[in-house]
Amino acid sequence: MPFEDELSEALRRTGDEFTPDPRALVAAGEQRGRRLVARRRAAVVGGSVVALAVIGAGSAYTSGLFGGSGGAAAAAVAPQADPTQPPKVKEKAGGGAVSADQLIDVFRQLLPGGTVSGAKARGTGETAHPSVSGLYDDGEGPAALGVALARVDPKGQMAADSVTCPDKNVLDFDDCTLETLEDGSKLMVFQGYEYPDRREPTKVWRATLVTPQGYQVDVQEWNAPAEKGQPVSRANPPLAPEKLKEFTTSPLWRPALSDLPAAEPDPGAPASAGARGAAAVLESLLPKTGITVASKGGEGEHGYVVLDDGNGTSLVQVNVQAGMGELLKDHFGSGAVTLPDGTRVKSEQRDGEKGGANVVWWTVDTLRTDGRRVVVSAFNTGNQNKPATRDKPILTMEQLQQIALDPKWFG
């Protein structure tokens, strides 16, 4: 089943309780709900740590934020929700002090020297996650640009993740900078691509600001009139990094932010993998001879290593999740086996999905009876976005299964 179909099926099974407001996903609304949504979305990736790594690095699951034909859509690096569907999450809106029209006025004011068309917004009286988007043309070509506002726990893990640059081992991008401002705010400016394999030249640049008060401003811009489906209209998005910083940190966003309800505390405790984290556990379970670890990374419940046996590199990655039993009750069907202790195991060999030439993707997906899940994947390349470096992954399917079933994951 294609990834998009798996995603849709999994989200439907999640039920109304966890159906996200498409605009809310950009900005850490209800913290525990967002982490639950992220975990469930990652569940259908079949073990691809890229999804979790990118989700965790830069508040990147922004699906549907700028939805609507012809306008800016969502961020490049996350699974997409349907922006045409009404939100089902019950949320506490702001006080209504800043209307949609007022947000559009701020949007226009901060984009001088050009024209803004097709602007859309949601004010603070409509939602706890107000947003504004439109097409901006400074004379060099129309570009989609949008802003999402939210309140977050400034000391929580979600806030920290939203201003953390992605890992270049799992996402191909041009540049990413982190900065602490004079008032203690954290700012990330990211320059990347709609498609990390660059099969289309659409660029997405992003700035995310988190203040000590828990205000979050997330701005994205493209070098095309839409996120996907339209040709590029210019070489780069219209706001250069310094201008993007000025736009994002403008005090004109503060009235809307201060009108929003405070976020719930976000302790940011990992769902599983123990105190060591999945990356450390994965490394401890690798064969001890004949293989070297060329690079490694990840945190919390996801991790990866790039292995080298002298005949080409091979990426191995793991996702560890809890509470997945109900969501995945239909996932372990044809081809899955049930072990004596009730653990279900599903093994697959398929083509890679990230665009690298001749890449193959081997996966062992396991689900314990208490809903704890471990997915281990291996590739015949050190980077899914780049061509294969060998015929097969370094680890065999038997070794992947042994790693996935090891009790260390929950020790």
Secondary structure by P-SEA (a helix, b strand, c coil): ccaaaaaaaaaaaccccccccccccccccaaaaaaaaaaaaaccccccaaaaaaaacccccccccccccccccccccccccccccccccccccccccccaaaaaaaaaaaccccccccccccccccccccbbbbbbbcccbbbbbbccccccccccaaaaaaacccccccccccbbbbbbcccbbbbbbbbbbccccccccbbbbbbbbbcccbbbbbbbbbccccccccccccccccccaaaaaaaaacccaaaaaaaccccccccccccccccccaaaaaaaaccccccccccccccccccbbbbbcccbbbbbbcccccccccccccccccccccccccbbbbbbcccccccccbbbbbbbbbbccccbbbbbbbccccccccccccccccccaaaaaaaaacccccc
